[in-house]
Each structure stands twice: as C-alpha cells, then as structure tokens.
C-alpha cells in the first residue's frame, strides 16, 4: 500500500478534526448543530474533507469514495437547509437537521475504517481491500450505532417538543 502524500496527510488531518468535533458535539450536545462552534467546526471540516477527497484517486479514478463525498455534501446541504429559521420542512425540520448531520458523521467512518484497515499495520494491513468482509462488518456495526443514536435523537426531539408545548 502506498504511503500518504502531503495532500493525503492534509486530507486525513482535516477529516480527523471533523470527526473529533462531531464526537464532541454528539457527546456534549447529543446532536451536531450549526448553532455552536463545535458544530461549525464539524460541518466545515466535513465539507473540506469531501472536497479534498475529490482530488484523491487512491483506487484508480472516480469511484465509490467520491460518490460518498457527493452524497455527504447533499445530506449536509439538506440538514443545513432544514436548520433554517423558516423551518422549511415544517415540524419535521429538527428531525431532518439532526438525523442528517448524524448520518454524515456515520459517513465519515466508511473511509476511515477502509483506509485504516487497509494501511495498518504497514507491513501487514488488517484488511485486504475495500470489499474485505471485516470492513463490511465494521461499517455495518457503525451503521447500527448510527441507527441507535438517530432513534435516541428523534425521541429527544419529540420529548423536547412535548415539554415546550406545555410550557
């Protein structure tokens, strides 16, 4: 496996900053939001990660990682739009915003798991390639965690709206 280029190191660093900010937001606030600094760091870092990822052709040409970057940017855009003060999706806006941002956090783990397990340890990587069953299981486990987290977030939003309804 080829070593990381300077650009690859920059892309990885930006991605790690976004992941750490997302983890902080989710653990501290139970959601990622543009309304606070850590959320803004996550969102801008995720955008930068996607954009820089478009210039990396580790597995040949334009491929699945690039498509994931496009999907991530679309979901980010929808989540940001849902978070607008005008509530463009009505009562569903907070659900779409919150679950959308969390979904992009899950998306980060797909290349993170793939690149880490196919590169490390350097002399004998854990996985043979992106289609390795180990990677598929790890991504599946992360998806399960996303579903659990999204369910908890939806319940939290419902409870919060019930409380404000009676306040």
N, C-alpha and C positions, 0 to 999 in steps of 0.2 A: 504494500500500500504506500502510495506517495506521501511524502511529508507535506505539511501545510505550507502554503505560500504566505508571504506577508499579508496579502489581501485575505487569504483564508483565516489567518490569525485574527485580523481585524474583524471579519465577519463573525467569527466564533466569540470574540470578546463582546461585541455588540449583543449577540444572542444571549450570552450568559448574563449580561447586565439586565436585559429584558426579563429573562427567566427569574432572576433573583428579585427584581422589582415586583413581578407578578406573584411570586411566592409570598413576599412581604404583604402585598395588598390582600391576597386571599386569606392569609393567616390573621392579619390585623383587622381588616375591614369586612372580611367574608365576601368580598367582591372586588373586582377591578373597576375603577371609575376614572373618567377624565376629570372629575371634580377635585382630585387631590394630586399632590406632587408625585407620589409613588405610582399612581395610575398613569399619569402623563409620561413618566419615565418608561413604564412598561409599554405603553402604546407607541410612543415614538421609537423606542428600541425595537419593537416588533416590526414596525414599518421599515426601519433601517435594515433589520435582519433580512426581511423579504427582498428588499431592493438590492442589497449587496449579494444575496443568494442568486439573483438572476444572472450574475456575472461569473458564477462558478459552474463549471462543466466537468465535474469530477467523474461522472459516469458516461461521458461521451458528449452528447448535445443536450438540447432542451428535453427535459424529461419530467418524471413524477415529482421530484423536489420543486421544480419550477411551477408546476401546476398547483402544488400545495401552497406555494408562496402567493399565487394569484388568488386562490380560494381564501387564504388567510386575510389578504388585503380586502377582499369583498366582504368577508364576515366582519372585519374591523370597521369598514365603512358603514355597514348596516347597524352595527352596535352603536357607533358614534351618532348616526342619524337618529336611532331610537332614543338616545340620551338627550336629544334636543329639548329645550324648554317647551316647545309646542306639542310635545308628545305625539309624534306623527303616527304612531300605531295605537293611539288611544290607551286604554287600560293595559294593553299588552306591552307597551313601550318599556317599562322597567324590567320585564321578564326577558324581552329580546335583547336589551342592552346588557344585562348581567350575564345571561347564559351565552350570548355571543362572545363577550370578552373571555369568558372562561373556556369557551371552545377554542379560541385562538391560543390560549395557554396550553391546552392539550396538544394542539397542532405543533407547538414548539418541540414536544417530546418525540415526535416521529423522527425528524432528522437528528435530534440529539442522541437518541438511542441508536439509530442506524450508524451514524458517524463514529460514535464512541466505541460501539462493539465491533465494528469492522476495522478499527485502527489500533485498539488497545487490547492487551499489551502489544507493543510494537513488534516484537519478534513472533508472536503467536496470537493474533486477534481472536476474540471470543466468538465472533460470528463470521461466516464465510462471505456474506454479502447481504444486500437489502432484503432478499427473499428468504433468508435463513429463518427456520421455524422459531428459534429463540427470540429473534427480533419481533416476529409476528405475535408471539405470546406476550412479550414485554409491552408492545404497543396496545394489545388487547387489554392487558391489566390497567394500563394508564387510561384507556377509554372507559373501563369500568369505574375507575376512580373519578373520572370526569362526570359520568352519569350520576354517581352518588352525590358528588359535590353540587351538580346542577339541580338535582332534586332537593337538596337541602337549601340551596339558594332560592328556589321557587317557593318552598314552604316559608322561608324567612320573609320574602317579599309579601306573600299572602298574609302572614301574621302582622307585618308592619302596616299593611293597608287596612286590616281589621281594626288595629289599635287607633290609627288616625281617623278612621271612620266614626269611632265612638268618642273621640276626643273633642 
